[in-house]
Amino acid sequence: RSSCRRPGGGLVQAGDSLRISCAASGTSRNYAMGWFRQAPGKERECVTAISESGISKYYADSVKGRFTISRDNAKNAVYLQMNSLKPEDAAVYYCAAGKFKMLAGTIDARGMDYWGKGTLVTVSS
């Protein structure tokens, strides 16, 4: 059984970089891992996801070229490197573990079985 521990977040300025990580309490190698975010007044969206093997990756168009997802199965961890942050990236970010399942052009959140508690990323302009 796995669960996602709360990742780190923070306050940064536009243009800055931030790396957040999430450690699973159990083994994560059997699960795809993803990062979702939800800004105030907006629906939750999948930012990026990585398959169990790490071979397949998904990125939302809004973060392509700026964000990078990676995983370390030996550490049961997933990382999100965020570069060139924009104010519109500000949100609560959640890590999740489950299935790498596409639906309507994005990762289906219903395929995620375990969720972290979320961490706030604030980007000042």
C-alpha positions as CSV (number, residue, x, y, z in Angstrom):
1,R,0.0,0.0,0.0
2,S,1.3,3.5,-0.8
3,S,0.3,7.0,0.1
4,C,1.9,10.2,-0.9
5,R,3.5,12.4,1.7
6,R,3.1,16.1,1.5
7,P,5.6,17.7,-0.9
8,G,7.4,21.0,-0.2
9,G,6.2,24.2,-1.8
10,G,7.0,27.9,-1.3
11,L,6.9,31.5,-2.4
12,V,8.9,32.5,-5.4
13,Q,9.1,35.4,-7.9
14,A,8.1,35.2,-11.5
15,G,10.9,33.7,-13.5
16,D,12.3,31.8,-10.6
17,S,12.7,28.0,-10.3
18,L,11.3,25.7,-7.7
19,R,11.6,22.0,-7.2
20,I,9.0,20.1,-5.3
21,S,9.2,16.5,-4.3
22,C,6.9,13.8,-3.0
23,A,7.8,10.7,-1.3
24,A,5.5,7.7,-1.2
25,S,5.2,5.9,2.1
26,G,5.2,2.6,0.4
27,T,6.6,1.3,-2.9
28,S,5.8,3.6,-5.8
29,R,7.5,1.6,-8.6
30,N,4.2,-0.1,-9.5
31,Y,2.4,3.2,-9.9
32,A,2.4,6.0,-12.4
33,M,3.0,9.3,-10.6
34,G,1.5,12.6,-11.4
35,W,1.3,16.2,-10.3
36,F,-2.0,18.0,-10.3
37,R,-2.7,21.6,-9.3
38,Q,-5.7,23.6,-8.4
39,A,-5.8,27.4,-8.3
40,P,-8.6,29.3,-6.5
41,G,-11.8,29.3,-8.5
42,K,-10.4,26.8,-11.0
43,E,-10.8,23.1,-11.6
44,R,-8.0,20.7,-10.7
45,E,-5.8,20.0,-13.7
46,C,-3.0,17.5,-14.4
47,V,0.2,19.3,-14.8
48,T,2.4,16.3,-15.6
49,A,2.6,12.6,-15.1
50,I,5.2,9.9,-15.5
51,S,4.6,6.2,-16.1
52,E,5.8,3.4,-13.8
53,S,8.9,2.9,-15.9
54,G,9.6,6.5,-16.4
55,I,9.5,6.1,-20.2
56,S,6.1,7.8,-20.8
57,K,5.5,11.4,-19.7
58,Y,2.7,13.8,-20.1
59,Y,2.9,17.6,-19.8
60,A,0.1,20.0,-20.0
61,D,0.6,22.5,-22.8
62,S,0.9,25.4,-20.3
63,V,4.0,23.9,-18.7
64,K,5.7,22.2,-21.6
65,G,9.3,23.3,-21.9
66,R,9.3,24.8,-18.4
67,F,8.4,21.9,-16.0
68,T,10.1,18.5,-15.8
69,I,8.9,15.5,-14.0
70,S,11.2,12.7,-12.8
71,R,11.1,9.8,-10.5
72,D,13.5,7.8,-8.4
73,N,11.9,4.4,-7.7
74,A,14.7,3.4,-5.3
75,K,13.6,6.3,-3.1
76,N,9.9,6.0,-3.9
77,A,10.0,9.6,-4.9
78,V,8.7,11.8,-7.7
79,Y,10.0,15.3,-8.4
80,L,8.7,18.3,-10.2
81,Q,11.3,20.9,-11.4
82,M,9.5,24.1,-12.3
83,N,11.5,26.7,-14.2
84,S,10.5,30.1,-15.5
85,L,7.5,30.2,-13.1
86,K,4.7,32.5,-14.0
87,P,2.0,34.0,-11.7
88,E,-0.5,31.7,-13.4
89,D,1.4,28.7,-12.1
90,A,0.4,29.6,-8.5
91,A,-1.8,26.9,-7.1
92,V,-1.9,24.1,-4.6
93,Y,0.1,21.2,-6.1
94,Y,-0.8,17.6,-5.4
95,C,1.2,14.6,-6.1
96,A,-0.7,11.4,-6.9
97,A,0.0,7.8,-7.6
98,G,-2.1,5.5,-9.8
99,K,-2.5,4.7,-13.5
100,F,-1.1,6.6,-16.5
101,K,-4.4,6.8,-18.2
102,M,-5.2,9.4,-20.8
103,L,-8.7,10.9,-21.1
104,A,-9.7,13.8,-23.3
105,G,-6.1,14.8,-23.9
106,T,-5.0,14.8,-20.3
107,I,-4.3,12.4,-17.5
108,D,-7.5,11.0,-16.0
109,A,-7.5,12.0,-12.3
110,R,-9.9,9.2,-11.5
111,G,-7.1,6.8,-12.4
112,M,-5.0,8.0,-9.4
113,D,-5.5,6.0,-6.3
114,Y,-3.4,7.9,-3.8
115,W,-3.1,11.6,-3.2
116,G,-0.8,13.9,-1.3
117,K,-2.3,16.6,0.9
118,G,-1.1,19.4,-1.4
119,T,1.4,22.1,-1.1
120,L,1.0,25.8,-1.9
121,V,3.1,27.3,-4.6
122,T,2.9,31.1,-4.8
123,V,4.4,33.1,-7.6
124,S,4.7,36.8,-7.2
125,S,4.9,39.1,-10.2
